[in-house]
Amino acid sequence: MEELKDICRVQVRFSEIDSMRRVWHGSYVTYLEDGRESFGRHYPGIGYADMQRSGIYAPIYDIHIKYYAPLAINDVAVIHTSYVYRLGARLDYHYKIYRESDGVLCAEGETVQLFIDADGELMVDKPDYYKEWQGRYLHPAEKL
């Protein structure tokens, strides 16, 4: 399967800085979400607007972040977001966040999202919009 990947840039804002004048660790969760939003715009059909139209959502179930180097105010975070194919009704992504000025890898993360229906119930089958999206972007042998 060809890797489905998106790259976006976010300038670090003052509100994301901690008392050590570095990006607070919790702000990286927002950067991952920025990456997912950009990914959804790059590969239409799987974005948050698509979920809202369908009434079927994919909240975060699991998140992991490793921190390697700091980002500071006015740095530009370059967020690489990659789709990770897994069987079942779930969305998996892998992220790498680089500092644009020198290309240093600052953080790496993974998220898992599970689908819920309009009543908030966990879905075991893939929603139609996700099946359609996979049919458009994944190799036919991997459209399970």
GROMACS elastic network, one bead per residue, 0.5 to 0.9 nm:
[ bonds ]
;  ai    aj funct       b0    kb
    1     4     6  0.86832   500
    1   138     6  0.66210   500
    1   139     6  0.56571   500
    1   141     6  0.88508   500
    1   142     6  0.77176   500
    2   137     6  0.88720   500
    2   138     6  0.76660   500
    2   139     6  0.76798   500
    3    82     6  0.70786   500
    3    83     6  0.72583   500
    3    84     6  0.82642   500
    4    39     6  0.87614   500
    4    43     6  0.84025   500
    4    81     6  0.84174   500
    4    82     6  0.57394   500
    4    83     6  0.55684   500
    4    84     6  0.81663   500
    4   137     6  0.79794   500
    4   138     6  0.86487   500
    5    39     6  0.72063   500
    5    42     6  0.87304   500
    5    80     6  0.69404   500
    5    81     6  0.55626   500
    5    83     6  0.64720   500
    6    35     6  0.74919   500
    6    36     6  0.86404   500
    6    38     6  0.69441   500
    6    39     6  0.52949   500
    6    40     6  0.89143   500
    6    42     6  0.68236   500
    6    43     6  0.86739   500
    6    79     6  0.80352   500
    6    80     6  0.58124   500
    6    81     6  0.52392   500
    6    82     6  0.65526   500
    6    83     6  0.89054   500
    7    35     6  0.73346   500
    7    38     6  0.76404   500
    7    39     6  0.77832   500
    7    78     6  0.68032   500
    7    79     6  0.55267   500
    7    81     6  0.63273   500
    7    82     6  0.88951   500
    8    34     6  0.78900   500
    8    35     6  0.64800   500
    8    38     6  0.65406   500
    8    39     6  0.84865   500
    8    77     6  0.82450   500
    8    78     6  0.58168   500
    8    79     6  0.52907   500
    8    80     6  0.67928   500
    8    81     6  0.83425   500
    9    34     6  0.88401   500
    9    35     6  0.86796   500
    9    76     6  0.63689   500
    9    77     6  0.55944   500
    9    79     6  0.61064   500
    9    80     6  0.89630   500
    9   100     6  0.84565   500
   10    13     6  0.88013   500
   10    31     6  0.77083   500
   10    34     6  0.80493   500
   10    75     6  0.84496   500
   10    76     6  0.55198   500
   10    77     6  0.51864   500
   10    78     6  0.66294   500
   10    79     6  0.77891   500
   11    73     6  0.79778   500
   11    74     6  0.57869   500
   11    75     6  0.58397   500
   11    77     6  0.61410   500
   11    78     6  0.88012   500
   12    15     6  0.84774   500
   12    16     6  0.68167   500
   12    17     6  0.81618   500
   12    23     6  0.75945   500
   12    71     6  0.75983   500
   12    72     6  0.67697   500
   12    73     6  0.52161   500
   12    74     6  0.50453   500
   12    75     6  0.55015   500
   12    76     6  0.60004   500
   12    77     6  0.69676   500
   13    16     6  0.55474   500
   13    17     6  0.72608   500
   13    23     6  0.86995   500
   13    72     6  0.86803   500
   13    73     6  0.59464   500
   13    74     6  0.65230   500
   13    75     6  0.86294   500
   14    17     6  0.55156   500
   14    18     6  0.88761   500
   14    23     6  0.87315   500
   14    72     6  0.88723   500
   14    73     6  0.60170   500
   14    74     6  0.80626   500
   15    18     6  0.82953   500
   15    23     6  0.88907   500
   16    22     6  0.80955   500
   16    23     6  0.54199   500
   16    24     6  0.59496   500
   16    25     6  0.88694   500
   16    26     6  0.84951   500
   16    27     6  0.58597   500
   16    28     6  0.89317   500
   16    72     6  0.88751   500
   16    73     6  0.80327   500
   17    20     6  0.77298   500
   17    21     6  0.55647   500
   17    22     6  0.52054   500
   17    24     6  0.54144   500
   17    27     6  0.83639   500
   17    71     6  0.88869   500
   17    72     6  0.70792   500
   17    73     6  0.67967   500
   18    21     6  0.53910   500
   18    22     6  0.56760   500
   18    23     6  0.60010   500
   18    25     6  0.85583   500
   19    22     6  0.74588   500
   19    24     6  0.84409   500
   20    23     6  0.84410   500
   20    24     6  0.85961   500
   21    24     6  0.84815   500
   21    71     6  0.89559   500
   21    72     6  0.64142   500
   21    73     6  0.74360   500
   22    25     6  0.87567   500
   22    70     6  0.61146   500
   22    71     6  0.57356   500
   22    73     6  0.70687   500
   23    26     6  0.83134   500
   23    27     6  0.66619   500
   23    28     6  0.78805   500
   23    70     6  0.67592   500
   23    71     6  0.54695   500
   23    72     6  0.56739   500
   23    73     6  0.73745   500
   24    27     6  0.55433   500
   24    28     6  0.75383   500
   24    71     6  0.89262   500
   25    28     6  0.57743   500
   25    29     6  0.79689   500
   25    67     6  0.80742   500
   26    29     6  0.57272   500
   26    30     6  0.76217   500
   27    30     6  0.53208   500
   27    31     6  0.66948   500
   28    32     6  0.63407   500
   28    33     6  0.86681   500
   28    65     6  0.80475   500
   28    97     6  0.88990   500
   28   107     6  0.81732   500
   29    32     6  0.51631   500
   29    33     6  0.64539   500
   29    34     6  0.87255   500
   29    63     6  0.85569   500
   29    65     6  0.82278   500
   30    34     6  0.61280   500
   30    35     6  0.85895   500
   31    35     6  0.62175   500
   31    36     6  0.87132   500
   31    77     6  0.82011   500
   31    79     6  0.72839   500
   31    97     6  0.82851   500
   32    36     6  0.63383   500
   32    37     6  0.87153   500
   32    79     6  0.75933   500
   32    81     6  0.78961   500
   32    95     6  0.69702   500
   32    96     6  0.89811   500
   32    97     6  0.86721   500
   32   109     6  0.78104   500
   32   110     6  0.85934   500
   32   111     6  0.84155   500
   33    37     6  0.61249   500
   33    38     6  0.85169   500
   34    37     6  0.51736   500
   34    38     6  0.62016   500
   34    39     6  0.85382   500
   34    79     6  0.81124   500
   35    38     6  0.51868   500
   35    39     6  0.60494   500
   35    40     6  0.86412   500
   35    79     6  0.59693   500
   35    80     6  0.69515   500
   35    81     6  0.56033   500
   35    95     6  0.77898   500
   36    40     6  0.61522   500
   36    41     6  0.87176   500
   36    47     6  0.78066   500
   36    48     6  0.88782   500
   36    81     6  0.68243   500
   36    82     6  0.89585   500
   36    93     6  0.80896   500
   37    40     6  0.51564   500
   37    41     6  0.64677   500
   37    42     6  0.87610   500
   37    47     6  0.64017   500
   37    48     6  0.70909   500
   38    41     6  0.51367   500
   38    42     6  0.62188   500
   38    43     6  0.86742   500
   38    47     6  0.84068   500
   38    81     6  0.85230   500
   39    42     6  0.50117   500
   39    43     6  0.60813   500
   39    44     6  0.83667   500
   39    46     6  0.84577   500
   39    47     6  0.75346   500
   39    81     6  0.67868   500
   39    82     6  0.81376   500
   39    83     6  0.86035   500
   40    43     6  0.51744   500
   40    44     6  0.56292   500
   40    45     6  0.70684   500
   40    46     6  0.53709   500
   40    48     6  0.72132   500
   40    49     6  0.88507   500
   40    50     6  0.88394   500
   41    44     6  0.54611   500
   41    45     6  0.83407   500
   41    46     6  0.82336   500
   41    47     6  0.63856   500
   42    47     6  0.89904   500
   43    46     6  0.69100   500
   43    47     6  0.79043   500
   43   133     6  0.83636   500
   43   137     6  0.80540   500
   44    47     6  0.64787   500
   44    50     6  0.81631   500
   44   133     6  0.78203   500
   45    48     6  0.88997   500
   45    49     6  0.85533   500
   45    50     6  0.57875   500
   45    51     6  0.84404   500
   45   129     6  0.66940   500
   45   130     6  0.74519   500
   45   132     6  0.78556   500
   45   133     6  0.56499   500
   46    49     6  0.81556   500
   46    50     6  0.59565   500
   46    51     6  0.70463   500
   46   129     6  0.73336   500
   46   130     6  0.65780   500
   46   133     6  0.65642   500
   47    50     6  0.52552   500
   47    51     6  0.65040   500
   47    52     6  0.88433   500
   48    51     6  0.50120   500
   48    52     6  0.62067   500
   48    53     6  0.86922   500
   48    57     6  0.80688   500
   48    58     6  0.87754   500
   49    52     6  0.50203   500
   49    53     6  0.62151   500
   49    54     6  0.86781   500
   50    53     6  0.52064   500
   50    54     6  0.63385   500
   50    55     6  0.86891   500
   50    56     6  0.89128   500
   50   129     6  0.77118   500
   51    54     6  0.51901   500
   51    55     6  0.60635   500
   51    56     6  0.55454   500
   51    57     6  0.53768   500
   51    58     6  0.76946   500
   51   129     6  0.80758   500
   52    55     6  0.51468   500
   52    56     6  0.68141   500
   52    57     6  0.69994   500
   53    56     6  0.80475   500
   54    57     6  0.80513   500
   54   118     6  0.88663   500
   54   127     6  0.87710   500
   54   128     6  0.88368   500
   54   129     6  0.75420   500
   55   116     6  0.89386   500
   55   117     6  0.67546   500
   55   118     6  0.54214   500
   56   115     6  0.67332   500
   56   116     6  0.58171   500
   56   118     6  0.57765   500
   56   120     6  0.86355   500
   56   127     6  0.73047   500
   57   114     6  0.80836   500
   57   115     6  0.55198   500
   57   116     6  0.54055   500
   57   117     6  0.65807   500
   57   118     6  0.77355   500
   57   120     6  0.84859   500
   58    61     6  0.85714   500
   58    90     6  0.77598   500
   58    91     6  0.76340   500
   58   113     6  0.52623   500
   58   114     6  0.50845   500
   58   116     6  0.61639   500
   58   117     6  0.89350   500
   59   112     6  0.85225   500
   59   113     6  0.53329   500
   59   114     6  0.61093   500
   59   115     6  0.69130   500
   59   116     6  0.76971   500
   60    63     6  0.72152   500
   60   111     6  0.68928   500
   60   112     6  0.59410   500
   60   114     6  0.67545   500
   61   111     6  0.75584   500
   61   112     6  0.55306   500
   61   113     6  0.51308   500
   61   114     6  0.61780   500
   62   110     6  0.80558   500
   62   111     6  0.55982   500
   62   112     6  0.50692   500
   62   113     6  0.70224   500
   63   109     6  0.73228   500
   63   110     6  0.57458   500
   63   112     6  0.65388   500
   63   113     6  0.89686   500
   64   108     6  0.82831   500
   64   109     6  0.52793   500
   64   110     6  0.52798   500
   64   111     6  0.65533   500
   65    95     6  0.89013   500
   65   107     6  0.68121   500
   65   108     6  0.56795   500
   65   110     6  0.66742   500
   65   111     6  0.88482   500
   66   106     6  0.85774   500
   66   107     6  0.54895   500
   66   108     6  0.52860   500
   66   109     6  0.61875   500
   67    70     6  0.78049   500
   67   105     6  0.88658   500
   67   106     6  0.60712   500
   67   108     6  0.67379   500
   67   109     6  0.87668   500
   68   104     6  0.88993   500
   68   105     6  0.67732   500
   68   107     6  0.54617   500
   68   108     6  0.80805   500
   69    98     6  0.89947   500
   69    99     6  0.87179   500
   69   104     6  0.74258   500
   69   105     6  0.68032   500
   69   107     6  0.69605   500
   70    99     6  0.85007   500
   70   106     6  0.60054   500
   70   107     6  0.84611   500
   71    74     6  0.86510   500
   71    75     6  0.62191   500
   71    76     6  0.81105   500
   71    77     6  0.75288   500
   71    98     6  0.88416   500
   71    99     6  0.67793   500
   71   106     6  0.70690   500
   72    75     6  0.55774   500
   72    76     6  0.87363   500
   73    76     6  0.85845   500
   75    99     6  0.67409   500
   75   100     6  0.72081   500
   75   101     6  0.73480   500
   76    98     6  0.82923   500
   76    99     6  0.60077   500
   76   100     6  0.54488   500
   76   101     6  0.73569   500
   77    97     6  0.61758   500
   77    98     6  0.56618   500
   77    99     6  0.50942   500
   77   100     6  0.60646   500
   77   106     6  0.85926   500
   78    96     6  0.80843   500
   78    97     6  0.55105   500
   78    98     6  0.50064   500
   78    99     6  0.62055   500
   78   100     6  0.59661   500
   78   103     6  0.86721   500
   79    95     6  0.68047   500
   79    96     6  0.58963   500
   79    98     6  0.65464   500
   80    94     6  0.81405   500
   80    95     6  0.54567   500
   80    96     6  0.51189   500
   80    97     6  0.62795   500
   80    98     6  0.81581   500
   81    93     6  0.66455   500
   81    94     6  0.58727   500
   81    96     6  0.68262   500
   81    97     6  0.87611   500
   82    92     6  0.85696   500
   82    93     6  0.54937   500
   82    94     6  0.51536   500
   82    95     6  0.63128   500
   82    96     6  0.87624   500
   83    91     6  0.77823   500
   83    92     6  0.61070   500
   83    94     6  0.65396   500
   84    91     6  0.76200   500
   84    92     6  0.51334   500
   84    93     6  0.53031   500
   84    94     6  0.67659   500
   85    90     6  0.89425   500
   85    91     6  0.76964   500
   85    92     6  0.67570   500
   85    93     6  0.84778   500
   85   138     6  0.88091   500
   85   142     6  0.84396   500
   86    89     6  0.85141   500
   86    90     6  0.72797   500
   86    91     6  0.76482   500
   86    92     6  0.71360   500
   87    90     6  0.76419   500
   87   144     6  0.68858   500
   88    91     6  0.88032   500
   88   124     6  0.72023   500
   88   125     6  0.69262   500
   88   126     6  0.67291   500
   88   144     6  0.80909   500
   89   113     6  0.88238   500
   89   114     6  0.64669   500
   89   115     6  0.63490   500
   89   123     6  0.69340   500
   89   124     6  0.58347   500
   89   125     6  0.54932   500
   89   127     6  0.75213   500
   89   130     6  0.85286   500
   90   112     6  0.68418   500
   90   113     6  0.55614   500
   90   115     6  0.62990   500
   90   124     6  0.88985   500
   90   126     6  0.75758   500
   91   111     6  0.80232   500
   91   112     6  0.57015   500
   91   114     6  0.65267   500
   91   115     6  0.82248   500
   92   110     6  0.73113   500
   92   111     6  0.57367   500
   92   113     6  0.64459   500
   92   114     6  0.89775   500
   93   109     6  0.82977   500
   93   110     6  0.56137   500
   93   111     6  0.54247   500
   93   112     6  0.67657   500
   93   113     6  0.87726   500
   94   108     6  0.76323   500
   94   109     6  0.58268   500
   94   111     6  0.67595   500
   95   107     6  0.81185   500
   95   108     6  0.54701   500
   95   109     6  0.50039   500
   95   110     6  0.61122   500
   95   111     6  0.85134   500
   96   105     6  0.70190   500
   96   106     6  0.77777   500
   96   107     6  0.59753   500
   96   109     6  0.65856   500
   97   104     6  0.85602   500
   97   105     6  0.59689   500
   97   106     6  0.56166   500
   97   107     6  0.51394   500
   97   108     6  0.61540   500
   97   109     6  0.85126   500
   98   101     6  0.88510   500
   98   102     6  0.83777   500
   98   103     6  0.56736   500
   98   104     6  0.53872   500
   98   106     6  0.52946   500
   98   107     6  0.71293   500
   98   108     6  0.89642   500
   99   102     6  0.61145   500
   99   103     6  0.52744   500
   99   104     6  0.53739   500
   99   105     6  0.65584   500
   99   106     6  0.64827   500
  100   103     6  0.52328   500
  100   104     6  0.75618   500
  101   104     6  0.81697   500
  103   106     6  0.89102   500
  105   108     6  0.77770   500
  114   122     6  0.73002   500
  114   123     6  0.76528   500
  114   124     6  0.89367   500
  115   120     6  0.89011   500
  115   121     6  0.83794   500
  115   122     6  0.60668   500
  115   123     6  0.55169   500
  115   124     6  0.79425   500
  115   125     6  0.86397   500
  115   126     6  0.76431   500
  115   127     6  0.77405   500
  116   119     6  0.76025   500
  116   120     6  0.52141   500
  116   121     6  0.51055   500
  116   123     6  0.53214   500
  116   124     6  0.89160   500
  117   120     6  0.52300   500
  117   121     6  0.54015   500
  117   122     6  0.66454   500
  117   123     6  0.65323   500
  117   127     6  0.88294   500
  118   121     6  0.74291   500
  123   126     6  0.72199   500
  123   127     6  0.80654   500
  126   129     6  0.82931   500
  126   130     6  0.63085   500
  126   131     6  0.63842   500
  127   130     6  0.54166   500
  127   131     6  0.64450   500
  127   132     6  0.88152   500
  128   131     6  0.50773   500
  128   132     6  0.61406   500
  128   133     6  0.85254   500
  129   132     6  0.51033   500
  129   133     6  0.61073   500
  129   134     6  0.86428   500
  130   134     6  0.60818   500
  130   135     6  0.84531   500
  131   134     6  0.51272   500
  131   135     6  0.60946   500
  131   136     6  0.86932   500
  131   143     6  0.78119   500
  131   144     6  0.85652   500
  132   136     6  0.63281   500
  132   137     6  0.88586   500
  133   136     6  0.51500   500
  133   137     6  0.62946   500
  133   138     6  0.81953   500
  134   137     6  0.52789   500
  134   138     6  0.52742   500
  134   139     6  0.84610   500
  134   140     6  0.89602   500
  134   142     6  0.85113   500
  134   143     6  0.62355   500
  134   144     6  0.87063   500
  135   138     6  0.59230   500
  135   139     6  0.78092   500
  135   140     6  0.71018   500
  135   142     6  0.88830   500
  135   143     6  0.60854   500
  136   139     6  0.84697   500
  137   140     6  0.89227   500
  138   141     6  0.81332   500
  138   142     6  0.63109   500
  138   143     6  0.64248   500
  139   142     6  0.54859   500
  139   143     6  0.68183   500
  140   143     6  0.53807   500
  140   144     6  0.86551   500
  141   144     6  0.76738   500
